[in-house]
């Protein structure tokens, strides 16, 4: 049906634009009348398959599309990844999430909030882009990619963002942080993106050595850092190795096919 092909064309065009696209740009790229394109984009936005920035009026991939794409995966792989993250969540009672490189953005493609209703926690919503230089998951990925790709990902994520006084914004200091992450095998975001919160992230190193994803835990600072010392990092590292072993391609190929 024509409406399906038009909708797919719009979704493909939005997905290939990490900085989003304006109505006219998307309409021209898909050879659709602006009015038709606007109507379809509005319908997609209602289900959060796309999202519209109220300031720039540009459309980008919405959390609903990320969640839907994550479900469209081979049952064995998807279930195994889900099982591994669920086990971590149940053992440590924190929010665990998976972040992956999608085009030139690092976004949350899986999120596993704590099920403990009485526990103060921090969660990461599906589809949330990461500020690469301050997010633990972003740093865990950046430390293992070539310098030119690292520079591109940081630039695409808005540059060296200073979100708190602990944010690393100096380029030399940031490169030193990359070395430290590679030496210890994991990244720490210690109140770099939000005061009172900390993230521990481990890279998912695929069989060919490529890193496009990271497994992370986030929560109140003191509790996360204590759990890290109590064995959570080792547990996360083992889980990341299992996830990497499941994939013959990249994590994002499995969780966000087509993006």
Secondary structure, DSSP 8 states (H G I E B T S, - for coil): -HHHHHHHHHHHHHHT-TT-B-HHHHHHHHT--HHHHHHHHHHHHHTTSEEE-TTT--EEE-HHHHHHHHHSS-HHHHHHHHHHHHHHHHHH-SEEEEEEEETTEEEEEEEE----TTS------TT-B--TTT-HHHHHHHTTS-HHHHHHHHHHTTSS---STT----HHHHHHHHHHHHHHT-EEEESSSSTTEEEEEEEEE-TTS-EEEEEEEEEEHHHHHHHIIIIIHHHHHHHHHHHHHH-SS-HHHHHSTT-
